[in-house]
Amino acid sequence: MRRFWLTTLLLICSPAWSQTIVASVEPLAKALRGLYGPEVEVVTLLQANQNPHQLALSPRQALLVRQADLMVWLGAAVEAPLAPLVARRDKASVALLDLDGVVRREGDAHEHGHDDHDHEAHGEDDAYLDPHLWLSVDNMVLLSEAVASALPAGLAEQQPALWQQQARQMGEQLKAQMVSLTQVPWLTYHHPWGYFTAPLGLAEPVVVSQQLDAGPGSRRFVALAGEIRERNVQCMIREPEARTAMLARLCPDCRVEALDPLGRDQPELGYLDWLAHLGSGFERCLQGPAGTE
């Protein structure tokens, strides 16, 4: 009898009722936390100090992928190191790139600001898929539907319908916020912002380099400085990994707005509040008075 009650107590106190979702990057986790209740733990696989462009997983991270009740990731085309781990899972997984209707930003590598040495590394006909798919509201609405179908247990009340409605409203709010700023030129280092800025109608930026680890050569630097002067660029959206000193030389009079396309600087914000934060940053930079940071 004593053993019976001990076993019962362990079952009552154990977290067996809880479930774990592992999201490959923080913006996916932000959205998932808005969909699920407290009995579902959402874990971000990519740590804040890891480079998403050169992802190397630790044994602990590999174990997280294997054991998660649901694995949510972008897909093999942009997260290749995860592909073999996800393939070996015996539980549900959702890849954003596998969903019907997902918005993709694709093009030739040359069109995205690669320097000559980048061409050699990627090949003359290399296609480029922008991996920052989470910055598209439409993509995240699709993802919310897919994860709710894959793991319905633990969804918060009225989800995912309520979150989807709020996401679409946020998209419309951001468009209204930017309506007078669509022609304003701006500068970015490797342009992770296309999924966010294209639906808002913002101008294409001056892009320094498509790769964070490949800065411009001397000829490219001179050409960029000339383009910045010709377009009267006064706004710089600076990613955390961008080369700050080099950007300051390129555009010393630019207003600088430091924003993280992975949301690592705003861990307390949910996905929709984080989008509002990005929108406010772009608005300040595009319409603010001339000056420096």
Secondary structure, DSSP 8 states (H G I E B T S, - for coil): -HHHHHHHHHHHHSSTT-EEEEESSHHHHHHHHHHB-TTEEEEESS-TTS-GGG----HHHHHHHHH-SEEEE--TTT-GGGHHHHHT-SSEEEEGGGSTT----EEEGGGGT--HHHHHHH-TT-EEE---GGG-HHHHHHHHHHHHHH--TTB-TTTTHHHHHHHHHHHHHHHHHHTT-TT---EESS---HHHHGGGT----EES-SSTT----HHHHHHHHHHHHHTT--EEEE-TTS-HHHHHHH-TT-EEEE--TT-TT-TTS-HHHHHHHHHHHHHHHHHS-S---
